[in-house]
Amino acid sequence: MRKSYDFSFGTKKLSHIGFIGNFGLPNNTIKHNYSAIQKKDKEQFLNGILKEFDPQIENFKIYR
């Protein structure tokens, strides 16, 4: 079975929001994993890890 990677996306430039690409993981995998984080109410935990990685990252959100 061939994996499908969705690298297409729409963009909207907002001065206070940066774009982080998903290169390396398919969109559906990112959405599935983030859904699990939301179900466990661990968004702040994820945001803390991201902020340690890069202090300029305020938070992570998926817009549908």
N, C-alpha and C positions, 0 to 999 in steps of 0.2 A: 504494500500500500504506500503510495507516494504522499509525503507530507505537503501541506499547502501553507505557504507563508504569505501573509497579507501585509505587504509593505506600502499599500496605498492609504493615503489619509488626506483629509482636508485640513487646512490650516487657517487660523484666524490670528492675526498679530495683535496682541494686547501688550501694552508697555510693561505691565507688572507680571506677565506670565511667560515662562520660557517653555520650549518644546523639548522633550526628551524622546528620542526615537526608541523603537522597540526592537532594534536589530539584534537578532539572536534568539528571540522567542516569537512564536506566532501570536497574533492579537488574541485569539480565543484562549490561549494558555495564560496570558497576562490577565484577561478578564476573569477567568476561572479562579486563579490564585488570589486576585484582589477581592473577589466575592467571598472567599473563605476568610480573608482578613476582616471583612466587614461583618460577617456572621459572628465572629468571635469578638467584635467590637475592639479591634486592635489597630485602628488607623493611626492613633497617636504613637503607638509603639513603632510602626513602620516609618512614620514621619521622623521620629527620633533617630532611627538608624540612618535614614537618608540624610538628615542634617549632619550627623557625624561624618558621613562620607563626603558631603559637600555642603558647607554652611550656607551657601546661597539657595539651597533647595528649602522652600518653606513647607510644602506638603505635596502629597501625591493624590491625584484624583482622576477618575476615568469619567469622561463625559460621553453619554450615549446619544 
